[in-house]
Amino acid sequence: MEELRLVWVHKEGPWADEVISIMATDIASIDASSGPLFGHIHIKSLTGGPEIFIDNLYRADVYKIRCLVEGISL
């Protein structure tokens, strides 16, 4: 059986990437909020490990991402 993971790759420069990986069973909560145009997502880990915080997303994308992550974590 394959384990589900949430992987986020953040480009920090031409040759620098930050990769954060959280197992689906370790997702504690998903906080999503948006204004009229933009919003953000904050995914917290149960183990106190890495957290994913993504800012400046379009409003529609915030809700799509939230639904996808909730589906993976269930």
PDB file of N, CA, C, O and CB in Angstrom:
ATOM      1  N   MET A   1       0.835  -1.181   0.000  1.00  0.00           N
ATOM      2  CA  MET A   1       0.000   0.000   0.000  1.00  0.00           C
ATOM      3  C   MET A   1       0.880   1.245   0.000  1.00  0.00           C
ATOM      4  O   MET A   1       1.880   1.312   0.716  1.00  0.00           O
ATOM      5  CB  MET A   1      -0.950  -0.002   1.212  1.00  0.00           C
ATOM      6  N   GLU A   2       0.507   2.198  -0.788  1.00  0.00           N
ATOM      7  CA  GLU A   2       1.257   3.437  -0.908  1.00  0.00           C
ATOM      8  C   GLU A   2       0.738   4.462   0.090  1.00  0.00           C
ATOM      9  O   GLU A   2      -0.471   4.638   0.235  1.00  0.00           O
ATOM     10  CB  GLU A   2       1.171   3.985  -2.339  1.00  0.00           C
ATOM     11  N   GLU A   3       1.654   5.138   0.776  1.00  0.00           N
ATOM     12  CA  GLU A   3       1.264   6.172   1.736  1.00  0.00           C
ATOM     13  C   GLU A   3       0.997   7.484   1.005  1.00  0.00           C
ATOM     14  O   GLU A   3       1.738   7.862   0.098  1.00  0.00           O
ATOM     15  CB  GLU A   3       2.361   6.365   2.813  1.00  0.00           C
ATOM     16  N   LEU A   4      -0.058   8.167   1.406  1.00  0.00           N
ATOM     17  CA  LEU A   4      -0.372   9.475   0.823  1.00  0.00           C
ATOM     18  C   LEU A   4       0.431  10.550   1.535  1.00  0.00           C
ATOM     19  O   LEU A   4       0.551  10.543   2.760  1.00  0.00           O
ATOM     20  CB  LEU A   4      -1.891   9.780   0.916  1.00  0.00           C
ATOM     21  N   ARG A   5       0.969  11.460   0.769  1.00  0.00           N
ATOM     22  CA  ARG A   5       1.747  12.569   1.312  1.00  0.00           C
ATOM     23  C   ARG A   5       1.329  13.859   0.641  1.00  0.00           C
ATOM     24  O   ARG A   5       0.878  13.880  -0.504  1.00  0.00           O
ATOM     25  CB  ARG A   5       3.256  12.330   1.127  1.00  0.00           C
ATOM     26  N   LEU A   6       1.490  14.909   1.377  1.00  0.00           N
ATOM     27  CA  LEU A   6       1.293  16.253   0.847  1.00  0.00           C
ATOM     28  C   LEU A   6       2.688  16.852   0.709  1.00  0.00           C
ATOM     29  O   LEU A   6       3.399  17.003   1.702  1.00  0.00           O
ATOM     30  CB  LEU A   6       0.351  17.140   1.782  1.00  0.00           C
ATOM     31  N   VAL A   7       3.082  17.190  -0.506  1.00  0.00           N
ATOM     32  CA  VAL A   7       4.430  17.713  -0.770  1.00  0.00           C
ATOM     33  C   VAL A   7       4.300  19.115  -1.340  1.00  0.00           C
ATOM     34  O   VAL A   7       3.535  19.351  -2.276  1.00  0.00           O
ATOM     35  CB  VAL A   7       5.224  16.783  -1.753  1.00  0.00           C
ATOM     36  N   TRP A   8       5.051  20.036  -0.769  1.00  0.00           N
ATOM     37  CA  TRP A   8       5.054  21.417  -1.225  1.00  0.00           C
ATOM     38  C   TRP A   8       6.489  21.799  -1.577  1.00  0.00           C
ATOM     39  O   TRP A   8       7.400  21.641  -0.764  1.00  0.00           O
ATOM     40  CB  TRP A   8       4.461  22.376  -0.139  1.00  0.00           C
ATOM     41  N   VAL A   9       6.679  22.299  -2.787  1.00  0.00           N
ATOM     42  CA  VAL A   9       7.997  22.734  -3.241  1.00  0.00           C
ATOM     43  C   VAL A   9       7.945  24.244  -3.419  1.00  0.00           C
ATOM     44  O   VAL A   9       7.160  24.770  -4.208  1.00  0.00           O
ATOM     45  CB  VAL A   9       8.418  22.016  -4.575  1.00  0.00           C
ATOM     46  N   HIS A  10       8.795  24.922  -2.671  1.00  0.00           N
ATOM     47  CA  HIS A  10       8.854  26.384  -2.709  1.00  0.00           C
ATOM     48  C   HIS A  10      10.168  26.796  -3.357  1.00  0.00           C
ATOM     49  O   HIS A  10      11.243  26.465  -2.857  1.00  0.00           O
ATOM     50  CB  HIS A  10       8.719  26.998  -1.274  1.00  0.00           C
ATOM     51  N   LYS A  11      10.083  27.513  -4.462  1.00  0.00           N
ATOM     52  CA  LYS A  11      11.280  27.996  -5.158  1.00  0.00           C
ATOM     53  C   LYS A  11      11.809  29.223  -4.429  1.00  0.00           C
ATOM     54  O   LYS A  11      11.109  30.225  -4.285  1.00  0.00           O
ATOM     55  CB  LYS A  11      10.971  28.330  -6.654  1.00  0.00           C
ATOM     56  N   GLU A  12      13.064  29.128  -3.969  1.00  0.00           N
ATOM     57  CA  GLU A  12      13.668  30.248  -3.248  1.00  0.00           C
ATOM     58  C   GLU A  12      14.702  30.983  -4.086  1.00  0.00           C
ATOM     59  O   GLU A  12      15.243  32.002  -3.657  1.00  0.00           O
ATOM     60  CB  GLU A  12      14.308  29.758  -1.971  1.00  0.00           C
ATOM     61  N   GLY A  13      14.971  30.479  -5.254  1.00  0.00           N
ATOM     62  CA  GLY A  13      15.947  31.108  -6.136  1.00  0.00           C
ATOM     63  C   GLY A  13      16.194  30.203  -7.320  1.00  0.00           C
ATOM     64  O   GLY A  13      15.526  29.181  -7.476  1.00  0.00           O
ATOM     65  N   PRO A  14      17.166  30.575  -8.171  1.00  0.00           N
ATOM     66  CA  PRO A  14      17.414  29.784  -9.368  1.00  0.00           C
ATOM     67  C   PRO A  14      17.816  28.330  -9.071  1.00  0.00           C
ATOM     68  O   PRO A  14      17.404  27.424  -9.795  1.00  0.00           O
ATOM     69  CB  PRO A  14      18.488  30.445 -10.183  1.00  0.00           C
ATOM     70  N   TRP A  15      18.606  28.097  -8.032  1.00  0.00           N
ATOM     71  CA  TRP A  15      19.048  26.745  -7.725  1.00  0.00           C
ATOM     72  C   TRP A  15      18.695  26.340  -6.302  1.00  0.00           C
ATOM     73  O   TRP A  15      19.301  25.419  -5.755  1.00  0.00           O
ATOM     74  CB  TRP A  15      20.541  26.625  -7.938  1.00  0.00           C
ATOM     75  N   ALA A  16      17.742  27.002  -5.705  1.00  0.00           N
ATOM     76  CA  ALA A  16      17.395  26.711  -4.320  1.00  0.00           C
ATOM     77  C   ALA A  16      15.904  26.419  -4.200  1.00  0.00           C
ATOM     78  O   ALA A  16      15.064  27.236  -4.576  1.00  0.00           O
ATOM     79  CB  ALA A  16      17.788  27.884  -3.404  1.00  0.00           C
ATOM     80  N   ASP A  17      15.594  25.253  -3.675  1.00  0.00           N
ATOM     81  CA  ASP A  17      14.218  24.841  -3.430  1.00  0.00           C
ATOM     82  C   ASP A  17      14.067  24.400  -1.982  1.00  0.00           C
ATOM     83  O   ASP A  17      14.977  23.815  -1.396  1.00  0.00           O
ATOM     84  CB  ASP A  17      13.802  23.706  -4.392  1.00  0.00           C
ATOM     85  N   GLU A  18      12.906  24.690  -1.422  1.00  0.00           N
ATOM     86  CA  GLU A  18      12.550  24.177  -0.097  1.00  0.00           C
ATOM     87  C   GLU A  18      11.417  23.178  -0.321  1.00  0.00           C
ATOM     88  O   GLU A  18      10.396  23.511  -0.922  1.00  0.00           O
ATOM     89  CB  GLU A  18      12.122  25.346   0.907  1.00  0.00           C
ATOM     90  N   VAL A  19      11.603  21.945   0.170  1.00  0.00           N
ATOM     91  CA  VAL A  19      10.603  20.898  -0.004  1.00  0.00           C
ATOM     92  C   VAL A  19      10.092  20.492   1.376  1.00  0.00           C
ATOM     93  O   VAL A  19      10.872  20.110   2.248  1.00  0.00           O
ATOM     94  CB  VAL A  19      11.195  19.668  -0.774  1.00  0.00           C
ATOM     95  N   ILE A  20       8.771  20.578   1.566  1.00  0.00           N
ATOM     96  CA  ILE A  20       8.141  20.166   2.817  1.00  0.00           C
ATOM     97  C   ILE A  20       7.171  19.043   2.495  1.00  0.00           C
ATOM     98  O   ILE A  20       6.352  19.159   1.584  1.00  0.00           O
ATOM     99  CB  ILE A  20       7.411  21.366   3.523  1.00  0.00           C
ATOM    100  N   SER A  21       7.269  17.956   3.248  1.00  0.00           N
ATOM    101  CA  SER A  21       6.422  16.794   3.027  1.00  0.00           C
ATOM    102  C   SER A  21       5.742  16.410   4.336  1.00  0.00           C
ATOM    103  O   SER A  21       6.399  16.256   5.366  1.00  0.00           O
ATOM    104  CB  SER A  21       7.246  15.607   2.464  1.00  0.00           C
ATOM    105  N   ILE A  22       4.425  16.257   4.288  1.00  0.00           N
ATOM    106  CA  ILE A  22       3.647  15.855   5.463  1.00  0.00           C
ATOM    107  C   ILE A  22       2.820  14.633   5.077  1.00  0.00           C
ATOM    108  O   ILE A  22       2.131  14.644   4.057  1.00  0.00           O
ATOM    109  CB  ILE A  22       2.725  17.030   5.978  1.00  0.00           C
ATOM    110  N   MET A  23       2.885  13.591   5.879  1.00  0.00           N
ATOM    111  CA  MET A  23       2.063  12.402   5.617  1.00  0.00           C
ATOM    112  C   MET A  23       0.596  12.749   5.863  1.00  0.00           C
ATOM    113  O   MET A  23       0.282  13.573   6.722  1.00  0.00           O
ATOM    114  CB  MET A  23       2.506  11.198   6.519  1.00  0.00           C
ATOM    115  N   ALA A  24      -0.290  12.122   5.109  1.00  0.00           N
ATOM    116  CA  ALA A  24      -1.724  12.422   5.208  1.00  0.00           C
ATOM    117  C   ALA A  24      -2.257  12.146   6.606  1.00  0.00           C
ATOM    118  O   ALA A  24      -3.151  12.849   7.076  1.00  0.00           O
ATOM    119  CB  ALA A  24      -2.511  11.606   4.184  1.00  0.00           C
ATOM    120  N   THR A  25      -1.723  11.137   7.270  1.00  0.00           N
ATOM    121  CA  THR A  25      -2.190  10.797   8.620  1.00  0.00           C
ATOM    122  C   THR A  25      -1.690  11.785   9.665  1.00  0.00           C
ATOM    123  O   THR A  25      -2.194  11.797  10.789  1.00  0.00           O
ATOM    124  CB  THR A  25      -1.741   9.393   8.992  1.00  0.00           C
ATOM    125  N   ASP A  26      -0.705  12.618   9.316  1.00  0.00           N
ATOM    126  CA  ASP A  26      -0.142  13.593  10.256  1.00  0.00           C
ATOM    127  C   ASP A  26      -0.727  14.990  10.102  1.00  0.00           C
ATOM    128  O   ASP A  26      -0.283  15.907  10.794  1.00  0.00           O
ATOM    129  CB  ASP A  26       1.347  13.662  10.082  1.00  0.00           C
ATOM    130  N   ILE A  27      -1.699  15.187   9.229  1.00  0.00           N
ATOM    131  CA  ILE A  27      -2.298  16.512   9.045  1.00  0.00           C
ATOM    132  C   ILE A  27      -3.265  16.775  10.194  1.00  0.00           C
ATOM    133  O   ILE A  27      -4.247  16.053  10.370  1.00  0.00           O
ATOM    134  CB  ILE A  27      -3.031  16.618   7.664  1.00  0.00           C
ATOM    135  N   ALA A  28      -2.978  17.814  10.971  1.00  0.00           N
ATOM    136  CA  ALA A  28      -3.816  18.152  12.122  1.00  0.00           C
ATOM    137  C   ALA A  28      -4.979  19.044  11.727  1.00  0.00           C
ATOM    138  O   ALA A  28      -6.123  18.777  12.095  1.00  0.00           O
ATOM    139  CB  ALA A  28      -2.988  18.834  13.196  1.00  0.00           C
ATOM    140  N   SER A  29      -4.691  20.108  10.978  1.00  0.00           N
ATOM    141  CA  SER A  29      -5.757  21.022  10.588  1.00  0.00           C
ATOM    142  C   SER A  29      -5.363  21.795   9.343  1.00  0.00           C
ATOM    143  O   SER A  29      -4.188  21.929   9.003  1.00  0.00           O
ATOM    144  CB  SER A  29      -6.087  21.985  11.730  1.00  0.00           C
ATOM    145  N   ILE A  30      -6.384  22.293   8.684  1.00  0.00           N
ATOM    146  CA  ILE A  30      -6.207  23.098   7.483  1.00  0.00           C
ATOM    147  C   ILE A  30      -6.966  24.399   7.710  1.00  0.00           C
ATOM    148  O   ILE A  30      -8.189  24.393   7.846  1.00  0.00           O
ATOM    149  CB  ILE A  30      -6.712  22.345   6.188  1.00  0.00           C
ATOM    150  N   ASP A  31      -6.252  25.495   7.750  1.00  0.00           N
ATOM    151  CA  ASP A  31      -6.872  26.810   7.898  1.00  0.00           C
ATOM    152  C   ASP A  31      -6.813  27.519   6.558  1.00  0.00           C
ATOM    153  O   ASP A  31      -5.745  27.648   5.960  1.00  0.00           O
ATOM    154  CB  ASP A  31      -6.168  27.652   9.008  1.00  0.00           C
ATOM    155  N   ALA A  32      -7.953  27.972   6.095  1.00  0.00           N
ATOM    156  CA  ALA A  32      -8.015  28.697   4.825  1.00  0.00           C
ATOM    157  C   ALA A  32      -8.833  29.959   5.028  1.00  0.00           C
ATOM    158  O   ALA A  32      -9.898  29.930   5.643  1.00  0.00           O
ATOM    159  CB  ALA A  32      -8.628  27.813   3.693  1.00  0.00           C
ATOM    160  N   SER A  33      -8.335  31.047   4.515  1.00  0.00           N
ATOM    161  CA  SER A  33      -9.111  32.277   4.574  1.00  0.00           C
ATOM    162  C   SER A  33      -8.823  33.090   3.325  1.00  0.00           C
ATOM    163  O   SER A  33      -7.763  32.963   2.712  1.00  0.00           O
ATOM    164  CB  SER A  33      -8.785  33.092   5.857  1.00  0.00           C
ATOM    165  N   SER A  34      -9.783  33.925   2.959  1.00  0.00           N
ATOM    166  CA  SER A  34      -9.588  34.743   1.767  1.00  0.00           C
ATOM    167  C   SER A  34     -10.337  36.054   1.897  1.00  0.00           C
ATOM    168  O   SER A  34     -11.318  36.183   2.629  1.00  0.00           O
ATOM    169  CB  SER A  34     -10.046  33.994   0.515  1.00  0.00           C
ATOM    170  N   GLY A  35      -9.835  37.000   1.167  1.00  0.00           N
ATOM    171  CA  GLY A  35     -10.492  38.296   1.054  1.00  0.00           C
ATOM    172  C   GLY A  35     -11.244  38.342  -0.261  1.00  0.00           C
ATOM    173  O   GLY A  35     -11.610  37.300  -0.805  1.00  0.00           O
ATOM    174  N   PRO A  36     -11.477  39.532  -0.774  1.00  0.00           N
ATOM    175  CA  PRO A  36     -12.207  39.643  -2.035  1.00  0.00           C
ATOM    176  C   PRO A  36     -11.468  38.999  -3.216  1.00  0.00           C
ATOM    177  O   PRO A  36     -12.110  38.446  -4.108  1.00  0.00           O
ATOM    178  CB  PRO A  36     -12.472  41.099  -2.338  1.00  0.00           C
ATOM    179  N   LEU A  37     -10.127  39.062  -3.237  1.00  0.00           N
ATOM    180  CA  LEU A  37      -9.364  38.519  -4.363  1.00  0.00           C
ATOM    181  C   LEU A  37      -8.362  37.435  -3.966  1.00  0.00           C
ATOM    182  O   LEU A  37      -8.233  36.427  -4.661  1.00  0.00           O
ATOM    183  CB  LEU A  37      -8.635  39.631  -5.052  1.00  0.00           C
ATOM    184  N   PHE A  38      -7.652  37.637  -2.848  1.00  0.00           N
ATOM    185  CA  PHE A  38      -6.567  36.745  -2.471  1.00  0.00           C
ATOM    186  C   PHE A  38      -6.816  36.108  -1.111  1.00  0.00           C
ATOM    187  O   PHE A  38      -7.623  36.590  -0.317  1.00  0.00           O
ATOM    188  CB  PHE A  38      -5.249  37.496  -2.459  1.00  0.00           C
ATOM    189  N   GLY A  39      -6.104  35.014  -0.863  1.00  0.00           N
ATOM    190  CA  GLY A  39      -6.232  34.327   0.413  1.00  0.00           C
ATOM    191  C   GLY A  39      -4.971  33.545   0.732  1.00  0.00           C
ATOM    192  O   GLY A  39      -3.959  33.655   0.041  1.00  0.00           O
ATOM    193  N   HIS A  40      -5.053  32.743   1.808  1.00  0.00           N
ATOM    194  CA  HIS A  40      -3.914  31.925   2.194  1.00  0.00           C
ATOM    195  C   HIS A  40      -4.382  30.580   2.759  1.00  0.00           C
ATOM    196  O   HIS A  40      -5.543  30.419   3.135  1.00  0.00           O
ATOM    197  CB  HIS A  40      -3.046  32.669   3.225  1.00  0.00           C
ATOM    198  N   ILE A  41      -3.463  29.632   2.809  1.00  0.00           N
ATOM    199  CA  ILE A  41      -3.686  28.290   3.344  1.00  0.00           C
ATOM    200  C   ILE A  41      -2.618  28.036   4.390  1.00  0.00           C
ATOM    201  O   ILE A  41      -1.452  28.372   4.182  1.00  0.00           O
ATOM    202  CB  ILE A  41      -3.650  27.196   2.215  1.00  0.00           C
ATOM    203  N   HIS A  42      -3.004  27.446   5.517  1.00  0.00           N
ATOM    204  CA  HIS A  42      -2.059  27.049   6.554  1.00  0.00           C
ATOM    205  C   HIS A  42      -2.387  25.612   6.950  1.00  0.00           C
ATOM    206  O   HIS A  42      -3.476  25.334   7.453  1.00  0.00           O
ATOM    207  CB  HIS A  42      -2.122  28.017   7.795  1.00  0.00           C
ATOM    208  N   ILE A  43      -1.441  24.700   6.723  1.00  0.00           N
ATOM    209  CA  ILE A  43      -1.631  23.281   7.031  1.00  0.00           C
ATOM    210  C   ILE A  43      -0.705  22.932   8.183  1.00  0.00           C
ATOM    211  O   ILE A  43       0.513  23.081   8.085  1.00  0.00           O
ATOM    212  CB  ILE A  43      -1.349  22.370   5.777  1.00  0.00           C
ATOM    213  N   LYS A  44      -1.299  22.461   9.286  1.00  0.00           N
ATOM    214  CA  LYS A  44      -0.543  22.141  10.494  1.00  0.00           C
ATOM    215  C   LYS A  44      -0.367  20.636  10.627  1.00  0.00           C
ATOM    216  O   LYS A  44      -1.212  19.855  10.190  1.00  0.00           O
ATOM    217  CB  LYS A  44      -1.243  22.709  11.740  1.00  0.00           C
ATOM    218  N   SER A  45       0.744  20.243  11.237  1.00  0.00           N
ATOM    219  CA  SER A  45       1.079  18.841  11.420  1.00  0.00           C
ATOM    220  C   SER A  45       0.782  18.399  12.849  1.00  0.00           C
ATOM    221  O   SER A  45       0.959  19.171  13.791  1.00  0.00           O
ATOM    222  CB  SER A  45       2.550  18.594  11.080  1.00  0.00           C
ATOM    223  N   LEU A  46       0.331  17.159  13.006  1.00  0.00           N
ATOM    224  CA  LEU A  46       0.063  16.609  14.339  1.00  0.00           C
ATOM    225  C   LEU A  46       1.330  16.440  15.162  1.00  0.00           C
ATOM    226  O   LEU A  46       1.312  16.608  16.381  1.00  0.00           O
ATOM    227  CB  LEU A  46      -0.642  15.274  14.217  1.00  0.00           C
ATOM    228  N   THR A  47       2.417  16.111  14.504  1.00  0.00           N
ATOM    229  CA  THR A  47       3.654  15.788  15.200  1.00  0.00           C
ATOM    230  C   THR A  47       4.452  17.015  15.614  1.00  0.00           C
ATOM    231  O   THR A  47       5.508  16.888  16.235  1.00  0.00           O
ATOM    232  CB  THR A  47       4.501  14.916  14.338  1.00  0.00           C
ATOM    233  N   GLY A  48       3.962  18.191  15.278  1.00  0.00           N
ATOM    234  CA  GLY A  48       4.707  19.411  15.587  1.00  0.00           C
ATOM    235  C   GLY A  48       5.842  19.630  14.602  1.00  0.00           C
ATOM    236  O   GLY A  48       6.698  20.490  14.813  1.00  0.00           O
ATOM    237  N   GLY A  49       5.850  18.862  13.539  1.00  0.00           N
ATOM    238  CA  GLY A  49       6.885  18.969  12.513  1.00  0.00           C
ATOM    239  C   GLY A  49       6.634  20.152  11.610  1.00  0.00           C
ATOM    240  O   GLY A  49       6.140  21.190  12.048  1.00  0.00           O
ATOM    241  N   PRO A  50       6.977  19.991  10.350  1.00  0.00           N
ATOM    242  CA  PRO A  50       6.863  21.125   9.422  1.00  0.00           C
ATOM    243  C   PRO A  50       5.414  21.535   9.185  1.00  0.00           C
ATOM    244  O   PRO A  50       4.503  20.708   9.219  1.00  0.00           O
ATOM    245  CB  PRO A  50       7.517  20.779   8.093  1.00  0.00           C
ATOM    246  N   GLU A  51       5.227  22.811   8.948  1.00  0.00           N
ATOM    247  CA  GLU A  51       3.924  23.359   8.609  1.00  0.00           C
ATOM    248  C   GLU A  51       4.028  23.998   7.236  1.00  0.00           C
ATOM    249  O   GLU A  51       5.089  24.484   6.843  1.00  0.00           O
ATOM    250  CB  GLU A  51       3.440  24.389   9.678  1.00  0.00           C
ATOM    251  N   ILE A  52       2.926  23.993   6.515  1.00  0.00           N
ATOM    252  CA  ILE A  52       2.901  24.599   5.188  1.00  0.00           C
ATOM    253  C   ILE A  52       2.038  25.854   5.258  1.00  0.00           C
ATOM    254  O   ILE A  52       0.879  25.802   5.669  1.00  0.00           O
ATOM    255  CB  ILE A  52       2.358  23.596   4.110  1.00  0.00           C
ATOM    256  N   PHE A  53       2.614  26.971   4.856  1.00  0.00           N
ATOM    257  CA  PHE A  53       1.888  28.240   4.823  1.00  0.00           C
ATOM    258  C   PHE A  53       2.078  28.845   3.443  1.00  0.00           C
ATOM    259  O   PHE A  53       3.195  29.201   3.067  1.00  0.00           O
ATOM    260  CB  PHE A  53       2.381  29.222   5.947  1.00  0.00           C
ATOM    261  N   ILE A  54       0.992  28.963   2.687  1.00  0.00           N
ATOM    262  CA  ILE A  54       1.045  29.507   1.337  1.00  0.00           C
ATOM    263  C   ILE A  54       0.191  30.772   1.310  1.00  0.00           C
ATOM    264  O   ILE A  54      -0.988  30.750   1.665  1.00  0.00           O
ATOM    265  CB  ILE A  54       0.551  28.459   0.276  1.00  0.00           C
ATOM    266  N   ASP A  55       0.803  31.863   0.887  1.00  0.00           N
ATOM    267  CA  ASP A  55       0.168  33.181   0.869  1.00  0.00           C
ATOM    268  C   ASP A  55      -0.106  33.621  -0.569  1.00  0.00           C
ATOM    269  O   ASP A  55       0.439  33.047  -1.512  1.00  0.00           O
ATOM    270  CB  ASP A  55       1.054  34.220   1.588  1.00  0.00           C
ATOM    271  N   ASN A  56      -0.936  34.620  -0.730  1.00  0.00           N
ATOM    272  CA  ASN A  56      -1.215  35.270  -2.018  1.00  0.00           C
ATOM    273  C   ASN A  56      -1.758  34.309  -3.074  1.00  0.00           C
ATOM    274  O   ASN A  56      -1.289  34.309  -4.212  1.00  0.00           O
ATOM    275  CB  ASN A  56       0.040  35.922  -2.541  1.00  0.00           C
ATOM    276  N   LEU A  57      -2.725  33.506  -2.710  1.00  0.00           N
ATOM    277  CA  LEU A  57      -3.411  32.624  -3.658  1.00  0.00           C
ATOM    278  C   LEU A  57      -4.715  33.282  -4.091  1.00  0.00           C
ATOM    279  O   LEU A  57      -5.315  34.047  -3.337  1.00  0.00           O
ATOM    280  CB  LEU A  57      -3.682  31.220  -3.029  1.00  0.00           C
ATOM    281  N   TYR A  58      -5.139  32.981  -5.293  1.00  0.00           N
ATOM    282  CA  TYR A  58      -6.449  33.468  -5.714  1.00  0.00           C
ATOM    283  C   TYR A  58      -7.532  32.808  -4.862  1.00  0.00           C
ATOM    284  O   TYR A  58      -7.386  31.669  -4.419  1.00  0.00           O
ATOM    285  CB  TYR A  58      -6.686  33.184  -7.225  1.00  0.00           C
ATOM    286  N   ARG A  59      -8.592  33.525  -4.649  1.00  0.00           N
ATOM    287  CA  ARG A  59      -9.682  33.066  -3.783  1.00  0.00           C
ATOM    288  C   ARG A  59     -10.218  31.691  -4.189  1.00  0.00           C
ATOM    289  O   ARG A  59     -10.418  30.833  -3.329  1.00  0.00           O
ATOM    290  CB  ARG A  59     -10.815  34.077  -3.802  1.00  0.00           C
ATOM    291  N   ALA A  60     -10.449  31.472  -5.471  1.00  0.00           N
ATOM    292  CA  ALA A  60     -10.970  30.181  -5.942  1.00  0.00           C
ATOM    293  C   ALA A  60      -9.976  29.049  -5.685  1.00  0.00           C
ATOM    294  O   ALA A  60     -10.377  27.931  -5.365  1.00  0.00           O
ATOM    295  CB  ALA A  60     -11.298  30.255  -7.440  1.00  0.00           C
ATOM    296  N   ASP A  61      -8.682  29.338  -5.825  1.00  0.00           N
ATOM    297  CA  ASP A  61      -7.660  28.322  -5.599  1.00  0.00           C
ATOM    298  C   ASP A  61      -7.578  27.920  -4.129  1.00  0.00           C
ATOM    299  O   ASP A  61      -7.297  26.763  -3.816  1.00  0.00           O
ATOM    300  CB  ASP A  61      -6.307  28.826  -6.074  1.00  0.00           C
ATOM    301  N   VAL A  62      -7.822  28.874  -3.227  1.00  0.00           N
ATOM    302  CA  VAL A  62      -7.795  28.576  -1.788  1.00  0.00           C
ATOM    303  C   VAL A  62      -8.807  27.488  -1.461  1.00  0.00           C
ATOM    304  O   VAL A  62      -8.484  26.541  -0.743  1.00  0.00           O
ATOM    305  CB  VAL A  62      -8.087  29.850  -0.955  1.00  0.00           C
ATOM    306  N   TYR A  63     -10.007  27.606  -1.966  1.00  0.00           N
ATOM    307  CA  TYR A  63     -11.044  26.631  -1.637  1.00  0.00           C
ATOM    308  C   TYR A  63     -10.825  25.291  -2.326  1.00  0.00           C
ATOM    309  O   TYR A  63     -11.160  24.246  -1.769  1.00  0.00           O
ATOM    310  CB  TYR A  63     -12.401  27.177  -2.012  1.00  0.00           C
ATOM    311  N   LYS A  64     -10.258  25.313  -3.548  1.00  0.00           N
ATOM    312  CA  LYS A  64      -9.929  24.059  -4.228  1.00  0.00           C
ATOM    313  C   LYS A  64      -8.855  23.294  -3.463  1.00  0.00           C
ATOM    314  O   LYS A  64      -8.971  22.085  -3.264  1.00  0.00           O
ATOM    315  CB  LYS A  64      -9.461  24.333  -5.667  1.00  0.00           C
ATOM    316  N   ILE A  65      -7.813  23.996  -3.036  1.00  0.00           N
ATOM    317  CA  ILE A  65      -6.720  23.372  -2.292  1.00  0.00           C
ATOM    318  C   ILE A  65      -7.231  22.820  -0.971  1.00  0.00           C
ATOM    319  O   ILE A  65      -6.884  21.703  -0.587  1.00  0.00           O
ATOM    320  CB  ILE A  65      -5.582  24.379  -2.047  1.00  0.00           C
ATOM    321  N   ARG A  66      -8.053  23.597  -0.274  1.00  0.00           N
ATOM    322  CA  ARG A  66      -8.597  23.133   1.005  1.00  0.00           C
ATOM    323  C   ARG A  66      -9.385  21.830   0.832  1.00  0.00           C
ATOM    324  O   ARG A  66      -9.220  20.893   1.613  1.00  0.00           O
ATOM    325  CB  ARG A  66      -9.497  24.216   1.625  1.00  0.00           C
ATOM    326  N   CYS A  67     -10.227  21.776  -0.176  1.00  0.00           N
ATOM    327  CA  CYS A  67     -11.027  20.549  -0.427  1.00  0.00           C
ATOM    328  C   CYS A  67     -10.131  19.367  -0.768  1.00  0.00           C
ATOM    329  O   CYS A  67     -10.372  18.256  -0.295  1.00  0.00           O
ATOM    330  CB  CYS A  67     -12.036  20.781  -1.577  1.00  0.00           C
ATOM    331  N   LEU A  68      -9.103  19.585  -1.580  1.00  0.00           N
ATOM    332  CA  LEU A  68      -8.188  18.504  -1.940  1.00  0.00           C
ATOM    333  C   LEU A  68      -7.430  17.979  -0.724  1.00  0.00           C
ATOM    334  O   LEU A  68      -7.315  16.768  -0.538  1.00  0.00           O
ATOM    335  CB  LEU A  68      -7.202  18.981  -3.001  1.00  0.00           C
ATOM    336  N   VAL A  69      -6.918  18.875   0.092  1.00  0.00           N
ATOM    337  CA  VAL A  69      -6.150  18.460   1.275  1.00  0.00           C
ATOM    338  C   VAL A  69      -7.046  17.766   2.284  1.00  0.00           C
ATOM    339  O   VAL A  69      -6.635  16.774   2.885  1.00  0.00           O
ATOM    340  CB  VAL A  69      -5.463  19.670   1.929  1.00  0.00           C
ATOM    341  N   GLU A  70      -8.261  18.262   2.486  1.00  0.00           N
ATOM    342  CA  GLU A  70      -9.198  17.583   3.392  1.00  0.00           C
ATOM    343  C   GLU A  70      -9.523  16.193   2.881  1.00  0.00           C
ATOM    344  O   GLU A  70      -9.636  15.260   3.676  1.00  0.00           O
ATOM    345  CB  GLU A  70     -10.492  18.399   3.552  1.00  0.00           C
ATOM    346  N   GLY A  71      -9.675  16.031   1.576  1.00  0.00           N
ATOM    347  CA  GLY A  71      -9.934  14.723   0.999  1.00  0.00           C
ATOM    348  C   GLY A  71      -8.784  13.764   1.211  1.00  0.00           C
ATOM    349  O   GLY A  71      -9.006  12.584   1.481  1.00  0.00           O
ATOM    350  N   ILE A  72      -7.554  14.251   1.093  1.00  0.00           N
ATOM    351  CA  ILE A  72      -6.382  13.416   1.309  1.00  0.00           C
ATOM    352  C   ILE A  72      -6.268  13.018   2.773  1.00  0.00           C
ATOM    353  O   ILE A  72      -5.924  11.878   3.083  1.00  0.00           O
ATOM    354  CB  ILE A  72      -5.115  14.141   0.857  1.00  0.00           C
ATOM    355  N   SER A  73      -6.555  13.950   3.673  1.00  0.00           N
ATOM    356  CA  SER A  73      -6.369  13.670   5.107  1.00  0.00           C
ATOM    357  C   SER A  73      -7.431  12.725   5.663  1.00  0.00           C
ATOM    358  O   SER A  73      -7.215  12.116   6.710  1.00  0.00           O
ATOM    359  CB  SER A  73      -6.388  14.969   5.897  1.00  0.00           C
ATOM    360  N   LEU A  74      -8.572  12.589   4.988  1.00  0.00           N
ATOM    361  CA  LEU A  74      -9.603  11.660   5.441  1.00  0.00           C
ATOM    362  C   LEU A  74      -9.300  10.324   4.868  1.00  0.00           C
ATOM    363  O   LEU A  74     -10.035   9.367   5.110  1.00  0.00           O
ATOM    364  CB  LEU A  74     -11.015  12.119   5.040  1.00  0.00           C
TER     365      LEU A  74
END
